[in-house]
Amino acid sequence: MTPLEKVQAEIARYEHALLAFSARENNGGVELVIALKDPIAGVHTYYAPLHPRDLEHPQFPWTFQRFLYDCMHDYLVELFLRTPQSREVRP
């Protein structure tokens, strides 16, 4: 099984109401891809490279779950349009 196939097989175990998960080869490695199921204009797709050592880890399903959840958290935080820390742009 190739590294991409390994990640795709693991992704197939997950289904989310709002997010779509996939994987792709990139620069000789594998990237996790997270996107909204129903795209919204201006909302980006999230790409996260998987390290080869993580793919070879004997507990890959568990380490992948942690990686996926961490990436989901980061992606959703990136979607904030404004926070208390935002610098207000004044006309």
HELIX and SHEET records of a PDB file:
HELIX    1   1 PRO A    3  ILE A   11  1                                   9    
HELIX    2   2 PRO A   52  GLU A   56  1                                   5    
HELIX    3   3 PHE A   60  GLU A   78  1                                  19    
SHEET    1   A 3 LEU A  19  ASN A  26  0                                        
SHEET    2   A 3 GLY A  29  LEU A  36 -1                                        
SHEET    3   A 3 TYR A  46  LEU A  50 -1                                        
END                                                                             
